Amino acid sequence: MKKQISRISVLQSCKIMTALYVLFGFVYTLIGIPLVIFGNVQFKVMGVVYCLMPVILGVFGFLFFAVFAAVYNLLAKRLGGVEFEVLTVGEAPPQISASAA
């Protein structure tokens, strides 16, 4: 069964993407903490920026995904949305007949 994503909810999708980007930003925090503790002046500045990455990535992730979702919605109206196939769990996959192959 083919399905098509015809519209992306901008605000709801942005909330999810922001949360994901903030979580990914904590990887940078793990790098930034030792830089702040053990580094010289330049490394300490860079470490502070790394520690702020969850906030920076969250803000930019929200803004860029809002633009992406809005552009997707405009294009999906004109061109159609992303198409994918789904199966019900336990349902056998569709068989290709010899005449179709």
C-alpha positions as CSV (number, residue, x, y, z in Angstrom):
1,M,0.0,0.0,0.0
2,K,1.5,3.3,-1.0
3,K,1.2,6.4,1.2
4,Q,2.3,9.9,0.6
5,I,3.3,12.7,3.1
6,S,1.4,15.6,1.8
7,R,2.1,18.1,4.6
8,I,4.5,18.4,7.5
9,S,3.3,20.1,10.7
10,V,5.9,22.9,11.1
11,L,5.7,23.5,14.8
12,Q,5.3,19.9,15.9
13,S,8.2,18.7,13.7
14,C,10.4,21.6,14.8
15,K,9.8,20.6,18.5
16,I,11.0,17.1,17.8
17,M,14.0,18.2,15.7
18,T,15.0,20.8,18.3
19,A,15.0,18.1,21.0
20,L,17.1,15.8,18.8
21,Y,19.6,18.5,18.0
22,V,19.9,19.5,21.7
23,L,20.6,15.8,22.5
24,F,23.3,15.6,19.8
25,G,24.7,18.8,21.1
26,F,25.6,17.1,24.4
27,V,28.3,15.2,22.6
28,Y,30.1,18.5,22.1
29,T,29.6,19.3,25.7
30,L,31.6,16.1,26.6
31,I,34.4,17.5,24.5
32,G,34.1,21.0,25.8
33,I,34.3,20.3,29.5
34,P,37.9,18.9,29.4
35,L,38.9,21.9,27.1
36,V,37.6,24.3,29.7
37,I,39.3,22.5,32.6
38,F,42.7,21.7,31.1
39,G,43.2,24.0,28.2
40,N,45.0,27.2,27.7
41,V,43.1,30.4,27.0
42,Q,42.2,29.6,23.3
43,F,41.1,26.1,24.2
44,K,39.0,27.4,27.1
45,V,37.2,29.8,24.8
46,M,36.6,26.9,22.3
47,G,35.5,24.7,25.3
48,V,32.9,27.3,26.3
49,V,31.5,27.4,22.8
50,Y,31.5,23.5,22.7
51,C,29.6,23.6,26.1
52,L,27.0,25.9,24.6
53,M,26.5,23.7,21.5
54,P,23.2,22.1,22.8
55,V,21.7,25.6,22.8
56,I,23.3,26.7,19.5
57,L,22.2,23.4,17.7
58,G,18.7,23.7,19.2
59,V,18.2,27.2,17.9
60,F,19.6,26.5,14.5
61,G,17.9,23.2,14.3
62,F,14.5,24.8,15.0
63,L,15.0,27.6,12.5
64,F,16.4,25.5,9.7
65,F,13.8,22.7,10.1
66,A,11.0,25.4,10.1
67,V,12.3,26.6,6.7
68,F,12.6,23.0,5.5
69,A,9.1,22.1,6.5
70,A,7.6,25.3,5.0
71,V,9.4,24.7,1.7
72,Y,8.4,21.0,1.7
73,N,4.7,21.9,2.2
74,L,4.9,24.4,-0.7
75,L,6.5,21.9,-3.0
76,A,4.3,19.0,-1.9
77,K,1.2,20.9,-3.0
78,R,2.6,21.3,-6.5
79,L,4.6,18.1,-7.0
80,G,3.2,15.6,-4.5
81,G,4.7,14.4,-1.3
82,V,7.3,11.8,-0.5
83,E,5.9,8.4,-1.3
84,F,6.5,5.3,0.6
85,E,5.0,1.8,1.0
86,V,3.7,0.3,4.2
87,L,2.7,-3.2,5.2
88,T,0.4,-4.3,8.0
89,V,2.4,-6.4,10.5
90,G,1.9,-10.1,9.6
91,E,0.8,-9.3,6.1
92,A,2.7,-11.0,3.3
93,P,4.7,-8.8,1.0
94,P,3.1,-8.2,-2.4
95,Q,4.0,-10.8,-5.0
96,I,5.3,-9.8,-8.4
97,S,3.5,-11.7,-11.1
98,A,5.4,-13.2,-14.0
99,S,3.7,-10.9,-16.5
100,A,4.7,-7.8,-14.6
101,A,8.4,-8.9,-14.4
